[in-house]
Amino acid sequence: MSDAELGTVAALTHEGEGVVHGGRTAFVAGALPGEIIRFRRVRRRKRHDEATLIEIVQSSGERAVPRCAHFGVCGGCALQHLEAGRQIEAKHAELSDALERIARATPERWLEPLRGPLWGYRRRARLGARYVPKKGRVVVGFRERLAPYVAAIERCEVLAPAIGELIGPLAALLTELDVRERVPQIEVAVADNATALVLRVLAAPSPSDLARLEEFERAHSLRLYLQPAGLQSVSRLSDAGPEEPLWYALPEFDVRLEFEPTDFIQVNGAMNQALVARAISLLEPTSESRVLDLYCGLGNFTLPLARRAGGVVGVEGERSLVERARHNARINTVANAEFIEADLASPLPPELPWLAGGISHVLLDPPRAGAREVMRTIARIGPRRVLYISCHPGSLARDVGALVHEHGFVLQAAGVLDMFPHTTHVESLALLVPGRPGEDGRT
């Protein structure tokens, strides 16, 4: 598209690309703020050009050597070239900017960032698989960074080692199958007690395929599942007889949560433990508290909260997760938690029986789209504390702004946690309390 140019990187985009101004703005993957680089524009967008990095003329002192041999091609990570401490600072800056620009609110205090393991942390993932005739083999991995193809990787440094070190052997296995062209996806779920893989199969495996899969399952101590259609079709590859369900523990709260291999669980187990502990510390429930846990899933926050509070109501829109949460309450002998199925993407009716009796605290952990429709319900309840956990700073800021400027809450604290090291994913939390009469929530 153009000849090589020289430029200075001014900032990082939300996707971890270097921003070069001067003439038309260019986004350059692999470049860091402060660096002088040589780059070439390759694609024109509406407001900027995409460019490739040709040479780093002057390197940043914050540059790190990527640990993964596939970094730059694989789209699973975008920030391995940035020093780990600087990564979390960049995520804090993104949250701060979103709160100031969208919510028009500044927290009374910033929470110390929560940090955990940098490598081998990822226990949930969805990997692509594709048979490539020109290569004569199946490739397994995340999508490529700048293309819609599956990256051909041999190992992954951020996946839990049980799977991260198995990418190459897994690709070799799929290459041998008769249905090699009909396995587009693999779900990864690493529990405390087992490792599970769910193979999406668009055609029935042959008897020889099944034999190969069973041999691979035994050799690597895995649990393999096949998914020929929707989630209800998932079943074990072989009849292994009665076996312990998949589970993970929250030892600080004497809780063990069982789950199915396709259920949502927090990706980073160590950070999830730290997040649950911080959430309960910030909410400060007592034996007199009644807590509402919105988007509760299978009870990740609900059951630990029940160990501290007088009672907890968990609300979730997916029926299977509600049933799983109730099951988890039973196996943990938690009698003071109830679970309700409700559509949280639509306005809630003003009078609901499960809200009767008073709610003193609210915790919510919505999907990326946020929780716009429940803001009025939270305000109407009038809790003493609201803790909002988010995987998207923009939707968090939008909803915090509504609570602050429309409903008189004060943003008391906010902060980030490194749930996804080496990626641009920002996990954050915000604590809100009712404002005094006349306050607009701004500090």
N, C-alpha and C positions, 0 to 999 in steps of 0.2 A: 504493500500500500504506500510505503514511503521509504526514504533513505534513513539511515541511522541518525539519531539526534542525541545531544547531550543535555541533561537536565538534573535538577536537584529535587529530591523527593521531599514534599512538604508535610505529608500526613499519611495515615492509613485509612482506607475505606472500611466500612462495616464488614466487608468480605476479606479484609486483610491484604488488599492490594495497595501498592504505593501510588500516591497522587503527585503528579508532576504538572505544575502550572506553566504559564508562558505560552502565549498563543492559545490553542485549543487544549483543554485539560486532557491528560492521558492517565489511565489507570494501568499500572505495571505490576503484574504478579511477581513476587519474589524480591521486591525492592522495599527498603525500610526508610523511615523518616531520617533526614539529614544526609543521606547518601547521595553522592554524585554518580549518575549512571549514564550508560549509553543504551538507548532503547529504540525500537522500531514500531511504529503504529501499524496495526494489522486489521483493525475493524472499526468502523465508524458507528457510533451510537448517537442517540438524540442529543445528549448533553455532554458526552465525552467520547474519547477514542480508547479502544483497548489496545494495549501494546505488549510486546515481549521484551524481556530483559536480555540485552546482548552482553553487557559488561558492567561490572561494578568498578568504577574508576576510583572512588573513595568510599571505603566501607564504614558502616556505623559500628560504634563500640558495643551496641546492643545486639549485634548479629551473633547467632549461634550456629554451630555445625549441625545440620539435621541428622537425626539418628537413623531415619528410615532411608533405605536406598531408593525408594520409589517416590520420595517427596518431590513435589513439583509436577508430577504426572498424575498421581492418585489424588482424587479430590477429597479423601477422608480427612486430611489435615491441611491447614493453610498457614500455620504460624510456627512450624518447627524451626524456622530460620531466625526466630525472635527469642531472645533470652526469656526464660520462664517467668521471672519476676516482672519483666516489662509486659508480658502478655496480660497478666492480671491487672496491671495498671491501665492498659488500653481498654479492658473490659469495664473497669471502674469509670473511666472517662466517658465511655459510651452510655453507661447508665446515668451518670451525672448530667450529660448533655441532654438526654431524653427527658429527664425530670425537669430540667430548667426550661427546655424549649417547648415541650408538649404539655407537661403537667403544670408548668409555671409554679413550681414548688421546690424548695430546698429542704432536705432533712435537717432536723435540729442536731443530729449527730450521724456521722458515717460509721458503719460497722467495719471492724477489721475483716478483710477478705478471708474467706475460708479456703484453705488449700489442702491438697491431698497428693496421692501418687501421680507422677507425671507420665508413667509408662505402664502398659499392661493393665489399665484400669477399666477398660470397657467390657461390661458383661452382657450388654444387649446391642445387637446390630442387625441390619438387613444388608446382606451382601448380594451383589449381582453375579450372575453366571451366564456365560455365552460361549457357544461353540464357534470358533473362528476357523473356517475352512482353509484359509491361506496359511494359518499356523498349524493346522491339523490337530488342534487341541482345544479344550475348554479353558477359558480364563475365569478366575474367581476374584472378586474384590469390590471395592467401592467404585463409583463412577469416576471417570477421568476428570481432572480439574477444569479443562477447557473444551471438553467434547462429551457427547452423549454415550460414549462407549464405556465398557467395563475395563477398568485398569488391570493390566496383567501383572499381578504382584505375586511374590512367593511367600511372604510373611508380612505380618502387620504388627507394628511396635505398640500400638495403643490398645489393641484387643487383648483380652485376658490371654495369657500364654497358652492355655489349653486349646485355644482356637487360633490365636495369632501365629503360632508356630506350625499350624496345620494347613495353612492356605495352599501351599504347593502340593502336598499329598492329596488334599481334597480335590484340587483341580485335576490331578492325575487320575483319581478315581472316576470322576465324572466323565473324563475323556474316554474311559473304557466302556461306558454304558451304552446300550443300544438306544436309550432315550437321551443321549448327550445333548441333542438339539432342542429338547423339550423340558429342560430344567433351568428356568430363568432366574430363580431367586432362592436364597437360603437365609432363614431366620436363625440368629444365634441367641441362645439364652444360657448364661453361665450361672448356676445356682451355687449355694454353699456346699451342696452335697452331690452335684452331678452337672454335666455339660450336655446341653441338648442342641440338636440341629434339626430344623424343619425344612425339608426340601419341597419346594413348589414343583409339582410334576404335571405337565400338560398332556401326558400320555402315560398309560400304565407301564411300569417297568416290567421287563421280561423276567422269566425265572432266573436266568443267568445274572441279570442286573440285581435282582433281590439277593442272590447269593453273594455277589461282590459287596453290596451295601452292608449285609450282615457281617461279613468278614471284617470290613473296615470298622464297623461299630464295636466289635469285640476287640480288635487290635488296639484301638485308641480309647477304650473305656468311655464311649459316648452313648447317648440315647438319640437314635435317629427316628424322625417322624416324617411321614409323607402327607402332603396337602394337595389332593387332586382338584379341589374346587375351593369353596369358601372356607372360613375359619372352622365351621362346624365339621368339615371333612377331615380335619387333622387327626391322624391316628399313628400309633407306634408302628414302626417298621416290622417288628417281630413280636410275637406273643411272649414277653419276658416273664409273664406271671405277675403276681402281686409285687409291687415295688414302692418304695417310699416316694411321695410326691416331691417335685422340685420345691426348694424353700431357701429363704435367706433369713438371717437373724439380725435383730437389733438388741444386742446383749445388754446395753445400758437400761433397757426398759423390760427385759425379760419377755421379749416378743419374738415369735417365729412366724413368718408369713409364707404360706404355700401359694404357688402360682402355676399356671399352665405356660408352656413354652412360647405362646404367642401373646401372653398378657403384657400390658405395659408395666414395667418396673423402672426405677431410676437407673440410668446407665452406669453410674459410678457408685459401686457399693460402699467404699470408704467415705466418699463425700456424702452419700445419702445418710449414713449414720451421723455424721457431723451436722448435716442440715436438720435432721429430726431433733437432735439435741439443742441446736440453736433456736429452732422454732419454739420449742416448749419453754426454753429459758426466756425468750422474748415475750411470749404470751402470758407467762406467769400464772398458770391455772392453779387453783386450790381445790380442796374437797368441796367447796361451795360453788364452784364454777360449772356452768353448762356451756359446752363448746359446740359450735356448728362447723363441721369440716366439709367444705364444698369441693366437688371434683375429687372425691376421696379415694377413687380407685379400689384397690383390694385391702385398704386399711393401713397404708404405710404410716400416715400421721395419726389416724383415728385411734388405733389401739395403744400406741405409746401415750397419747393424750389421756386416754381412759385410765391409765395407771396413775395419773396425777389429778385429774378433774373428777367432779362429782358425777358427770354424765357427758356423753358425746353423741351427737347426731351426725352421721356420715351420709352425704348425698352424692349420688353418682348417676350418670345418664345411661350407662351400659349395664344391662341386666346381668350379664354373666359376671361382671366385676362385683356387682352388689351381692350376688350369691357367694362369690369367693370371699368377700369381706365378712359376710355372716359366718361362713365356715371358719375363717381365721379367728373370729371372735370366740367361737365355740372351742377350738383347739387350744386357745390361750386362756380359757376360762375367764373371759372378760364379759361381765354381765351388765355393765353400765354403758354399753355402746349399742346404738341401733342404727340400721342402715336403710336408706330410702332410695328408691329409684325415681328420678325426676329429670325432666328436660331443662338443663341449665342454660341452653342456648336461646330460650324464649323467656319472656317476663313471667315471674312466678305470681300466682294468685295472691291477693293480700292476706287471705286467711288460710293457713295450712295447719293441720293438727300437730304436725311434728315441730312447729315453731311455737306452739302454745307452751306457756310455763316460763318463758323468759330465756333468752340467750345472752350470756355475759361476754363470750369471746367468739371470734370468727377466724378461721384459717381457710384460705382458698389457694388452690394450686391448679389454675386452669391451663388449657392448651394454648398454643401460640396466639390464637385469635383473641385471647383475653376473656374477660368476664363482664362485658358491658351490660348484659341484661340483668345481672344480679346486684348491681350497685344500689338501685333504689331499695331492694329488699334489705340489703345490709344496713342502709341508712335508717330504714323503718324499724329494724330490730333495735337499733341503738346500743350496740355492744360497747364494752369498756375498752376492748382492744381488738384490732383487726390486723392480721398478718397475711400479706399477699406475697405468695411465692410465684415467680414468673420465669418463663423460658424465652421471653421476648421483651426487651426494654421498652419498645414503642407501645405495645398494648398495655403494659404495666403503667407507663406514664399517663396514657389516656385515661385509664380507670382511676388511678390515684388522683388525677386532676378533677375528675367528677366528684370523688368523695371530698376533696378539699374545697373546691369552689362552689359546688352545688349543695353539699350536705354538711359543711362546717367541720370536717375532720382536720386534724393537724398531722402532718407527716413527721413523726417523731424520730424515725431511724430508717436507714436504707444501706444496702451493701451488696456485694457480689460474692459468688463462690465459684471455684474453678471446677465445675462439674465435667467440662470437656476440655482438658488441656490440649494445646496445639491446634485447636479449632477456633473459629470466630464466634462460636455459640456462647451467649451470655446468659447465665443463670443468676437471678437476683432475688432480693426480698425487700419488702417495705413494711414498716410497722406504723399503723395509724391509730390515733386516739381521738375521742370527741374533743372539739375545741370549746373554749369558754365562750359565752355569749359575746358577740361582736367580733370574734376572730374570723378571719377568712382562710386560715390554714397556712399562711405564708410566714416564714421566719424573717 
